[in-house]
Amino acid sequence: MKGQMRIHYDEEGDYLTIFVGESKPNYGEDVSDYITLFKDSETGDVVGIGILNFKDRSKDLHQIKLDLPIDIGLFVKK
């Protein structure tokens, strides 16, 4: 995978965001009640993911196992 991964966790909102690659204008598309995919505004490529109620879904954050609703390969430029 090319590009830097940026991870941010908002503890007050219990919201995790993960972005890959350089920062670009993007928009969010809700794919479930708690998952948002962020897409490049120009190309529509997936550039990030947001997970609501992240901490509530895992009792031990050191043992996180989370099935993402996307293939991480979508982040790779061909």
Backbone as CSV, one residue per row, in Angstrom:
resi,resn,N_x,N_y,N_z,CA_x,CA_y,CA_z,C_x,C_y,C_z
1,MET,0.851,-1.170,0.000,0.000,0.000,0.000,0.894,1.229,0.000
2,LYS,0.625,2.154,-0.886,1.402,3.387,-0.962,0.673,4.493,-0.226
3,GLY,1.451,5.413,0.325,0.854,6.553,1.001,0.845,6.384,2.498
4,GLN,0.839,7.513,3.150,0.845,7.545,4.604,-0.558,7.281,5.142
5,MET,-0.637,6.531,6.236,-1.911,6.281,6.887,-2.036,7.238,8.069
6,ARG,-3.143,7.967,8.120,-3.401,8.897,9.222,-4.593,8.375,10.015
7,ILE,-4.383,8.189,11.301,-5.428,7.658,12.175,-5.722,8.696,13.250
8,HIS,-7.006,8.979,13.449,-7.405,9.923,14.501,-8.586,9.331,15.257
9,TYR,-8.505,9.396,16.585,-9.608,8.928,17.420,-10.115,10.084,18.263
10,ASP,-11.395,10.406,18.133,-12.057,11.436,18.936,-12.730,10.722,20.105
11,GLU,-12.093,10.814,21.281,-12.592,10.075,22.445,-13.973,10.552,22.882
12,GLU,-14.206,11.855,22.853,-15.505,12.386,23.284,-16.634,11.885,22.387
13,GLY,-16.401,11.868,21.089,-17.415,11.411,20.148,-17.341,9.922,19.863
14,ASP,-16.306,9.240,20.394,-16.061,7.818,20.149,-16.099,7.528,18.648
15,TYR,-15.256,8.286,17.915,-15.244,8.210,16.452,-13.810,8.047,15.964
16,LEU,-13.565,6.985,15.216,-12.247,6.702,14.656,-12.259,7.013,13.167
17,THR,-11.238,7.736,12.693,-11.081,7.947,11.256,-9.716,7.446,10.829
18,ILE,-9.679,6.851,9.649,-8.439,6.376,9.043,-8.431,6.883,7.607
19,PHE,-7.373,7.600,7.250,-7.197,8.075,5.882,-5.873,7.553,5.351
20,VAL,-5.834,7.256,4.056,-4.625,6.767,3.406,-4.283,7.687,2.245
21,GLY,-2.990,7.989,2.113,-2.528,8.837,1.017,-2.546,10.297,1.401
22,GLU,-2.249,11.131,0.414,-2.194,12.567,0.681,-3.592,13.118,0.939
23,SER,-3.650,14.162,1.743,-4.923,14.790,2.088,-5.512,15.474,0.855
24,LYS,-6.777,15.164,0.551,-7.465,15.722,-0.613,-8.889,16.083,-0.210
25,PRO,-9.523,16.970,-0.977,-10.946,17.224,-0.726,-11.723,15.911,-0.876
26,ASN,-12.638,15.655,0.057,-13.383,14.402,0.015,-14.790,14.611,0.558
27,TYR,-15.593,13.594,0.388,-16.946,13.611,0.933,-17.215,12.257,1.584
28,GLY,-18.146,12.243,2.548,-18.481,11.009,3.244,-19.750,10.382,2.701
29,GLU,-19.731,9.058,2.642,-20.898,8.294,2.202,-21.180,7.244,3.276
30,ASP,-22.315,7.363,3.963,-22.667,6.400,5.002,-23.030,5.066,4.364
31,VAL,-22.354,4.001,4.806,-22.646,2.669,4.279,-23.361,1.807,5.315
32,SER,-23.429,2.288,6.550,-24.225,1.653,7.603,-24.490,2.710,8.665
33,ASP,-25.134,2.307,9.746,-25.440,3.262,10.815,-24.187,3.794,11.491
34,TYR,-23.075,3.083,11.388,-21.875,3.502,12.099,-20.610,3.556,11.240
35,ILE,-20.705,3.307,9.954,-19.539,3.323,9.063,-19.743,4.366,7.966
36,THR,-18.740,5.232,7.788,-18.730,6.215,6.705,-17.488,5.980,5.861
37,LEU,-17.666,5.876,4.557,-16.530,5.826,3.640,-16.299,7.230,3.121
38,PHE,-15.043,7.660,3.121,-14.690,8.963,2.579,-14.109,8.750,1.191
39,LYS,-14.632,9.519,0.226,-14.223,9.352,-1.170,-13.640,10.644,-1.710
40,ASP,-12.641,10.496,-2.575,-12.010,11.626,-3.247,-13.079,12.376,-4.039
41,SER,-13.153,13.685,-3.854,-14.186,14.490,-4.521,-14.075,14.467,-6.035
42,GLU,-12.861,14.293,-6.565,-12.679,14.290,-8.026,-12.859,12.911,-8.637
43,THR,-12.265,11.888,-8.017,-12.234,10.560,-8.633,-13.254,9.584,-8.074
44,GLY,-13.745,9.844,-6.873,-14.658,8.904,-6.230,-13.958,7.728,-5.571
45,ASP,-12.611,7.708,-5.619,-11.849,6.636,-4.972,-11.986,6.732,-3.458
46,VAL,-12.045,5.596,-2.787,-12.091,5.576,-1.328,-10.743,6.033,-0.788
47,VAL,-10.772,7.041,0.095,-9.538,7.573,0.687,-9.524,7.427,2.205
48,GLY,-10.655,7.011,2.785,-10.695,6.868,4.232,-11.971,6.211,4.716
49,ILE,-11.988,5.972,6.018,-13.143,5.348,6.648,-13.344,5.976,8.020
50,GLY,-14.588,6.116,8.425,-14.931,6.603,9.760,-15.794,5.570,10.458
51,ILE,-15.502,5.324,11.745,-16.239,4.319,12.501,-16.785,4.966,13.770
52,LEU,-18.102,5.055,13.858,-18.778,5.645,15.009,-18.939,4.599,16.113
53,ASN,-18.905,5.051,17.375,-19.012,4.153,18.531,-17.919,3.095,18.525
54,PHE,-16.727,3.505,18.130,-15.618,2.568,17.978,-15.239,1.896,19.293
55,LYS,-15.054,2.668,20.336,-14.613,2.105,21.618,-15.686,1.194,22.212
56,ASP,-16.938,1.559,22.028,-18.032,0.727,22.536,-18.035,-0.659,21.904
57,ARG,-17.441,-0.794,20.733,-17.428,-2.072,20.024,-16.271,-2.968,20.451
58,SER,-15.360,-2.446,21.273,-14.204,-3.227,21.707,-13.899,-2.914,23.169
59,LYS,-13.883,-3.929,24.006,-13.590,-3.727,25.430,-12.104,-3.501,25.657
60,ASP,-11.245,-4.139,24.883,-9.800,-4.003,25.037,-9.230,-3.480,23.722
61,LEU,-8.891,-2.199,23.676,-8.422,-1.590,22.430,-7.083,-2.149,21.969
62,HIS,-6.392,-2.905,22.831,-5.143,-3.544,22.416,-5.416,-4.844,21.659
63,GLN,-6.637,-5.318,21.709,-7.012,-6.578,21.067,-8.097,-6.359,20.011
64,ILE,-8.005,-5.266,19.279,-9.050,-4.907,18.318,-9.060,-5.875,17.142
65,LYS,-10.233,-6.404,16.872,-10.465,-7.209,15.676,-11.750,-6.671,15.072
66,LEU,-11.630,-6.005,13.951,-12.778,-5.335,13.356,-12.822,-5.668,11.877
67,ASP,-13.921,-6.236,11.430,-14.103,-6.510,10.012,-14.589,-5.236,9.344
68,LEU,-13.762,-4.694,8.451,-14.145,-3.485,7.733,-15.022,-3.864,6.549
69,PRO,-15.968,-3.008,6.205,-16.897,-3.337,5.129,-16.327,-3.065,3.740
70,ILE,-15.009,-2.862,3.677,-14.379,-2.602,2.382,-13.108,-3.417,2.278
71,ASP,-12.672,-3.657,1.079,-11.402,-4.316,0.820,-10.310,-3.261,0.909
72,ILE,-9.319,-3.467,1.765,-8.251,-2.484,1.942,-7.512,-2.251,0.621
73,GLY,-7.624,-3.189,-0.298,-7.020,-3.031,-1.618,-7.598,-1.856,-2.393
74,LEU,-8.770,-1.387,-1.992,-9.359,-0.221,-2.652,-8.514,1.026,-2.466
75,PHE,-7.640,1.012,-1.440,-6.796,2.164,-1.164,-5.553,2.191,-2.053
76,VAL,-5.280,1.109,-2.757,-4.060,1.002,-3.553,-4.320,1.535,-4.958
77,LYS,-3.459,2.468,-5.385,-3.553,2.997,-6.755,-2.920,2.000,-7.711
78,LYS,-3.578,1.744,-8.815,-3.039,0.807,-9.814,-2.419,1.564,-10.948
